Amino acid sequence: MRAVDIITKKRDKAELTRQEIEFFVQGFTRGEIPDYQVSALAMAILLNGMTPRETTDLTLAMAYSGQVLDLSKVVDIAVDKHSSGGVGDKTSLVVLPIAAACGLKVGKMSGHGLGFSGGTLDKMESIPGYRSDLSTDEFLAQLREVGIVLTGQTLDLAPADGKLYALRDVTGTVQSTPLIASSIMSKKIAAGAQAIVLDVKVGLGAFMQTLDEGRQLAEMMVSIGELAGRKTVALLSDMNQPLGHAVGNALEVTEAIETLRGGGPEDFRGHCLHVAAHMLVLGGRATDLSEGRQLAEWALIENHAIEEFRTLVKAQGGDPAYVDDPSRFGVARYVEVAEAPSSGWLAQVHARIVGEAAVGLGAGRARKGDPIDHAVGFLIHNKVGDRIEKGQPLFSIYANDKKRLEIARETVLQAHRLTVKQANPLPLFYN
C-alpha cells in the first residue's frame, strides 16, 4: 500500500477503504508519511468530501492513534459535551456542575482559545492556582473520587488529530466538514465518552456561519457517534450575538458563578439548562427533557451546582475564595461605559467583531503562545430585539491599556446596529 495511491484515489472521488485510511493515519502518526502527502490528501477530502463510513473510519483511526481512556471502571456512563466555540460561551462552567449535582460523574477535557473564540481553560485559569494540566492518572483519580474534572487534553490522546490540525491550519483545509467532524469526535472518543452532547454554534460568531452548514456538521457528527457505538445528540444554537453579557475570562467566570447561584443573564441561563437537560437524559438521570430541565433548575435553586463548582476549583488547586467572592478577581485599570449614539431597536450585536475586539484588548490569543490578560473584556448590556434610547449604556469596556480601550470602543460600537423598525429577538436554539 502506498500513500500516493490513496491520495490519487480520493482525488478521483473514489471511496477509501478502512484499511487505506488506517494505513495513512498510522503512517502519518509515526512520521513515515510526510506532511506534503498528508496535505494533499486533506485537500482532496476538502474538494471531494467523504462518505459517513469513511468519516467514521477516519475518526476512529485518529482516536486510536494514541491512548484511549476506558472510564467504565470509574463511571457507569461517561457523558461528555462539546461546544464548537463562540463569543461569551462559558457554558461548561455551569453545565458540568449542574450535571454533577444531579448525580452524573463528569470529566471533560477542554482547550485554550485561539482567535476570537474564547477557551474554557483560559477562563478557569483566571482563578489563581487552578491547574488545567492534569495527567491521565490524576484525571481518572479525580473523576473517581470527586466526580467532576475540567482539564486540558493530554498529548497521548488522538495525536494524529493534533498533527493533522496543524497542517490544515496552514494549507487552507480547515473548512472541510468531514475533517472538522472527525477532529472533534476523535478527541471525544479517545477521552472515553460513551454519550456525547454536541452544541454546534451557528452564526456570525461561529465557525459554521449558516444554518445549513451547522446542520450538515451536526448530522455528520451524530452519524459518526452512532456508527462508533456512542449515544450522540447534536443541538444547533445561535451565535450571532454574544452568549450572556460577559466576554473576557474573569468576567465570564464571574457571570458563570452568578448563574450557578440562580441568577445570571436569561439567555445564558436558558442555554445552560437546555444543554444540561440533554446530558441528564443521555446519562440516565432523567427520563425526558422536561424532567432533565426540572432537575437542572433544582440544582441551581438549591445551590448544589455552585457547591460542585467550588469542589471542582478546590480539587484542581484553585482558590475557592474566588467562588465565594468573585469581587476578588479585581477590576481592570480602565473601565468605561459606552452609550448609545441614537435611539432605535437593536438589530445586531456582531459576535465575531466583539470577540476580535476582546482579543485586541488581550483577552484572547492572535497567535498560539500569546499571553492572556484575564481581567479585560466587555459586558454587552443589551440583546437583539431590545429597545434602546439615546444615551443608554450599550456596553462596558474593561481594559489595562488606554489606547487599546479607545480602539475597542469604536470597534464594538460598530458591532451594534440600531434600526427604526422593531427587530425580533434571536432564538437560543434552532430546530
N, C-alpha and C positions, 0 to 999 in steps of 0.2 A: 504494500500500500504506500502511495506517495502523496505528499501534501499537494503538489501541483495538480494531480489528477482530481483531488477533491475540490480544489479551487475552480478548476475548469468545469467540473460537473455542476457546481452551483451557479457559475457564470452562465451556463447554458440552460438554467432554470429547471434542472432536474432535482429530484428529491434525494437527499443524502440518507444513507443507512445509519443505524445506531452505531455500528462498528466504525464507520468512517468518522462520525462525529467524536466518538471516544478516542480514536487514534489521534485525531487532530488536537483535541484538548489536552490529552496526556502528553503529547509531544511538545506542545507549547509550554505546559507547566514545567516540564523537565528541561526546557531550554534547547530542545532538539529541533524545533521548528522555529525559524527566525521571525522577527517582528514583521518584516515586509510581506511574508506569506500570510501571516495572520491578518494583517491589514487588508490584504487583497480579498481574503475570504469575508471579512467584515463588510467590505464594500459590496461584494456580490450578494450578501444577505440583505444589505440595505436596499439594493436595487431590485432584487427578485423575491425577497421575503422567505418565510419558512412555513411549512405546514405545522398544525398543532403538535403532531407527533414528533417532528424534527425539533421544534422548540422545546418540548418536554425532554427529549434526549439530550439536547444541549444543556438545559438546566441541570439535569441530574449529573451529567458529566462534569460540570463545573462544581456542583455541590460536593461531589465525591473526589474532587481533585486534591482535597486535604482532609482534615479531621471532620467527622460528622458526629455531633453530640447525640447521645442517647439519654433522654430525660425520663425514660419510663421508670427508672428506679427512684426518681426524685418526685415526680408528679404523676397523677393519674391521667391527666391530659395536658399537654403543653399548648396553650393558646397564645399566639403572637399577633401583633398588629403592625401594619406598615403604612406610613403616610408617604405619598410621593413628594411631599415637601411644599412649602409655601411661606407666606409672609404672616408673621404673628401666630404660627402654628405651634403652639406649646401643648398640644393635645395629650401626648404621652404622659406629661407630668400630672395630669388629672385622671386620665383613663386607667392607667396602671394601678394607682392607689385605690380607685373605686373597685376595680376587679378584684384586687387582693382583699379588700374589706368585705367582699361578698363571697369569699371562700376559694377563689382561684389562686393558685400559685403562678406568678407571672415573672418570667425572666426575659428581658429584652436587651438586645444588642443594637445600639444606635450609632450614629456617626456625627462628626463635626460638620459644620456648614461650609459651603464653598459657593461664592457668588451671592445672589440676592436672597436665596433660601436659607433661613437660619438653621443651625444644627442643634439637636436636642442636647448633645453633650456640652456644647458651649453654654447653654442655658444653665445646666446643672452645675457646671464648673464656676458659675457666679457665686455659689455657696462655698465659702472658704473651707479648704480641706477635702472637698468631695473628690473621690477617686473614680475615674472613668476608665481605668486600665486594669481591671481585674483579670487575673489569669483564669484559664478554663476551670482549674480546681477550685479557685475562690468563687467563681460564678456558680458552680454546682453546689458548693457548701452553703453559700448564702441562700440559694434558692430552696435548698432542703430545710435549713434551719430558720430562716427569716420569712421566706415566702414571697419576696419581691426583690428584683435586681434590675438595675438600669446601668449598663456599662457599654464600653466600646467593643467592636468586633476584634477578636484575636486574629493574628496573622495566619494561624493554622486553618481558619475556616474559609473555604472557597477561594484559595489563592489564584486559581485561573481567572476568576472574575475580576480580581484586583488588577492583574496584569492586562487583561483584555480591556477593562475600562480605561486604563491609562493610555492605551493605543487609540481607542475610539475617540477620546478627548482631543487628539491631535491629528486625526485622519478624517474628520467630517462624518463620522458614522454613529455619533451619539443618538441621532434621531430614529434609528431603526427600532421599530416596535418589538420585534422578536428578541433583539439584543437587550432592550430595556427590561422586558418581561423576564427573560432568563436571568439577568443580573439580579433583579430583586428577589425572585423566587429561589435562586440557588443559595442565597445567603440565609433566607428563612428556613429552608430545608436543612442546610448544614448546621444551623443553630438549634435544631431539634424540634422545630414546630410541627405539631400534629394537626393543628387547626389554625387558620390564618384569616384575620380580618384586614382587608386591603382598603385603605382610604385614598382613592385616586382623585387628586385635585384637578380641577378644570377651570381655565380662565386666564386672565391677563397675568396673574402672578403664579402661574403653574407651568410645568414643563409641557403638559398637554393643553393647548390653548382652546381647542374646540371640543364640544360635547362628543362629536363623532370620534375624535382621536382618543379622548378619555375612555369612551365606551369600548373601542377596539382594544386598548391596552387592558382594561378591566376584564373583558371577556377572555382575552388570551391568557391572563394570569390565573383566572379561575379554571380554565381548561387545563393548564399545566398542573395546578394543585390537585385537581380531580384525577388526572392521569397518573400523578405521582402518589396517589392514595392519601392526600391530605384534604380535610374538610376546609373549603375555602369560600369566603363571601367577599364580594367587592362592592364598595359604596362609591358613588360619584358625588363629590362635594364641591361647592363653589369656592373659587379662589380669585375672583375678580376684584375683591376688596380685602384688606387685611382681616384676619380672623381675630375677633375680640377688639380691644383697643390698643394693647401694648405691642410694640415692635422694638426689640432690643433685649438683651439677655436677662439682666437683673430685673428690668421692668416686666418681662414676661413671666419670670419666676414669681414675682410679687402678685401678678394677676392670677396665676395658677393657684397660688395659696389662697387668695381671696375666693376663688371659685370652689376650692376644696372646703372652705368654711361656709359654703352655701350662698355666696354672693357671686361676684364676677359679672362680666357682660352677658346679656341674654343670649346672643348668638353663639358665643363660645361655650357657655354652659349647655345649651341645647345640643350643640355639636358633640360635646364630650359624652353626654347622656346617651345619645343615639349610638355612638361607637361602642361605648361600654355595654349597652344592651345587647348588641350583636356578639360581643365577646362572651357575655354570660350565657347566651343561648348556645353558642358553639361549645362552650366549656361544660354544658350540662347543669349549670346553676339556675337556669330559668327555662321554662317550657316554651315561651314565646317572647316576642319583643316587648309586649306590654308589661309582662311580669319582669323582664330584664330591666326595663326603664324604672319601674317602681323600686326594684332592689337598688339600682344605682342612685336614685333620689334619696332612698333611705340612708345609704352610706354617707351621703353629703350632709343630710339633715342631722343625723345622729353623731356627726364628727368622727366617724370611723375611718373615712377616707383620708382626712388630714392626719390622723394618727399613723396610718400606713405610710404616708409620705414622710412623716417625721422619722419613722422607723427606718425607711429606706436611706434617708440622708445620714442618719447616725451610723447605720451599718457600713456605709461606704466612706466613713471618715469625715463627713461633713459636719459643720457646727449646727445642731438642731435649734440653737437660739435664733437663727435667721428664719426658721419656720415659725417659731413662736412670735417673733417680732421682725417683720420684713423691713421696718424702717432702719434696721442695722445695715442694710445694703448701702445706705448713704445715697447722696444725690450728686449728679454730675455738676461740674463747676458752673456751667451756664444753663439756666432753664428759662425758656421763652415761650410765651403763648402767641400763636399766630391767629389773627382774627379774619373773619370772612370779609372780603373786599366789597361784597354786594349781597343782596337778598336773592333767594330763589330756592329751588328744590335740588337737593344733592343727587346728581345723576351718575357720578362716578368718583371713586377713590382708587386710582390706578395702582393695584397692588404691587406690580413689578417696579414701578417708579419709586414707591415708598420703600420697598426692600433695597433697591440700589442706593437710595439716599441714606438708608441706615448703614450700609457698607461704607459709604463715604464718610460717615461720622466715626467709623471704626468699630461698629457692632458686628461686622462680618469680614470675610476674607476676600480680597480680589484675587489673591494667589495663595496656593497651598503654603502653609507655614507662616502667613501673616499673623501678627499679634492681634488679640481681641481686646477691645475696651468694653468690659461688661456693663459699665454704667450708662452708656449712651444709647440713644434711640428716640422713639416717638410714642406719644399717646394720641391716637386718632380718635377724636371725641364723637364723631357722628357716623351714621351708616347711610348707605344709598337708600333714598326714599324719604329721608328726613327733610323737614322744612328748616331752612337756615335764614337767619336775619343778619343784615349787615352789622359787623362789629361783634358777632357771636364767636366764641372760641371755636376754631376749626381743629387745631392740633397743638400739642406742646412738644417742644424740642428739648432734648437733654444732650448737651454737648460739653466736651472738655477743650474745645478749640473754637475761638471766636470766628475765624474765617470759615471753618467747616460749618458752623452754625448758620452763617449767612447764606452759604450755598444750599444747605439743606432746606432752609426756609423757602427759598424761591423754587426749588425743585418740587417740594411737597405741595406748595400752593398750586403748581401746575398739574399735580396729580388729582386735585379736586376740581370737578366740573359742575357748575351750577346751571340750571335751566329754568326758564319761566314756566314751563309746563311741569305738572306733577310727575315725579319719577316713581316707578314701582320698586319696592324693596326686592333685594336679591334672595333667592331661596338658599337654604342651608345645604340641601341635597337635591340631586336630580334623579329622576326615575330611569 
